[in-house]
Amino acid sequence: MQGPTGEIGAQGRVGVVDSWTSYRDFWFEFDSAQIHDSERNKLTEIAAYMNRNPSLMIGIDGSTDPRGTDPKNQDLCDRRVQAIHDALVGAGIPAARISAGAFGDVELRRDRRVEVLFATAN
């Protein structure tokens, strides 16, 4: 039996999320895995949202610039995803609630970003 779906507000749907739902993007400079200072407020926002919604999991999905070579792009993508993962853990989100992988719509992927998505834990 499924409980009620939560409120809908400025931050998005609270409560049950049936599938991976995009929440925030982190953008990176070309050939960099350094999180911009201007992006750091998103980490606090995501941590607060997760604290209010203990049934949610985070998925981290990265993409890179098509100008690089495949091995270099994969390494850069992995470092970007790891940077966001580590920053989210540092913001207070338990690592057990964070997964890395291909969660987003591949057709919507954009260069040089890491997408943070939410889904209800099974």
C-alpha positions as CSV (number, residue, x, y, z in Angstrom):
1,M,0.0,0.0,0.0
2,Q,1.4,3.3,-1.0
3,G,1.1,6.4,1.3
4,P,0.0,9.8,0.1
5,T,2.1,11.8,-2.3
6,G,3.6,14.9,-0.6
7,E,3.2,18.5,-1.3
8,I,4.2,20.2,-4.5
9,G,6.2,23.4,-4.0
10,A,8.9,25.6,-5.4
11,Q,11.5,22.8,-4.8
12,G,9.6,20.1,-6.6
13,R,7.5,17.2,-5.6
14,V,7.9,16.0,-2.0
15,G,7.1,12.5,-1.0
16,V,6.9,9.5,-3.4
17,V,8.9,9.8,-6.6
18,D,8.0,6.9,-8.9
19,S,11.1,7.0,-11.2
20,W,14.4,9.0,-11.4
21,T,13.4,12.6,-11.6
22,S,15.9,15.4,-12.4
23,Y,16.5,17.8,-9.6
24,R,19.6,19.9,-10.1
25,D,22.5,20.2,-12.5
26,F,26.1,21.1,-11.7
27,W,28.1,22.7,-14.5
28,F,31.9,22.4,-15.0
29,E,34.5,24.3,-16.9
30,F,36.0,22.6,-20.0
31,D,38.4,19.8,-18.9
32,S,37.8,20.4,-15.2
33,A,36.2,18.5,-12.3
34,Q,36.4,21.4,-9.9
35,I,33.0,22.5,-8.5
36,H,32.4,26.2,-9.0
37,D,31.8,28.3,-5.8
38,S,28.6,29.5,-7.5
39,E,27.3,25.9,-7.5
40,R,28.0,25.1,-3.9
41,N,24.7,26.5,-2.6
42,K,23.0,23.6,-4.5
43,L,24.8,21.1,-2.2
44,T,23.2,22.7,0.9
45,E,19.8,22.8,-0.9
46,I,20.0,19.2,-1.9
47,A,21.1,18.1,1.6
48,A,18.2,20.0,3.2
49,Y,15.7,18.4,0.7
50,M,17.1,14.9,1.5
51,N,16.7,15.5,5.2
52,R,13.0,16.5,4.7
53,N,12.5,13.4,2.5
54,P,14.2,10.4,4.1
55,S,12.6,8.0,1.6
56,L,14.5,9.4,-1.3
57,M,17.7,8.3,-2.9
58,I,20.1,10.4,-5.1
59,G,21.3,9.3,-8.5
60,I,24.3,11.2,-10.0
61,D,24.6,11.1,-13.8
62,G,27.6,12.8,-15.5
63,S,28.2,13.9,-19.1
64,T,31.2,15.5,-20.8
65,D,32.2,17.7,-23.7
66,P,32.1,15.8,-27.1
67,R,35.4,17.5,-28.1
68,G,37.5,15.1,-25.9
69,T,38.6,11.6,-26.6
70,D,36.5,8.7,-25.2
71,P,39.0,7.5,-22.5
72,K,39.7,11.1,-21.4
73,N,36.0,11.9,-21.4
74,Q,35.1,8.9,-19.3
75,D,37.9,9.7,-16.8
76,L,36.7,13.4,-16.6
77,C,33.1,12.3,-16.2
78,D,34.0,9.9,-13.4
79,R,36.0,12.6,-11.6
80,R,33.1,15.1,-11.9
81,V,30.6,12.5,-10.5
82,Q,33.0,11.7,-7.7
83,A,33.4,15.4,-6.9
84,I,29.7,15.8,-6.6
85,H,29.3,12.6,-4.6
86,D,32.0,13.7,-2.1
87,A,30.6,17.2,-1.8
88,L,27.1,15.7,-1.1
89,V,28.5,13.4,1.6
90,G,30.3,16.4,3.0
91,A,27.0,18.3,3.1
92,G,25.6,15.5,5.3
93,I,24.0,13.1,2.9
94,P,24.8,9.5,3.8
95,A,26.8,7.8,1.1
96,A,24.4,4.8,1.2
97,R,21.7,7.1,-0.2
98,I,23.7,8.1,-3.2
99,S,24.2,6.1,-6.4
100,A,26.2,6.9,-9.5
101,G,25.2,5.7,-12.9
102,A,23.2,6.5,-16.0
103,F,19.9,7.7,-14.5
104,G,18.9,10.6,-16.7
105,D,17.5,10.7,-20.2
106,V,20.5,10.2,-22.6
107,E,18.8,12.4,-25.2
108,L,18.7,15.3,-22.7
109,R,22.4,15.1,-21.7
110,R,24.3,18.3,-22.0
111,D,28.0,18.9,-22.1
112,R,30.1,19.4,-19.0
113,R,27.5,18.8,-16.3
114,V,26.6,16.4,-13.6
115,E,22.8,15.8,-13.1
116,V,21.4,15.0,-9.6
117,L,18.2,13.0,-9.7
118,F,15.9,11.7,-7.0
119,A,13.9,8.4,-6.7
120,T,12.1,6.8,-3.8
121,A,14.2,4.0,-2.3
122,N,12.9,0.5,-2.8
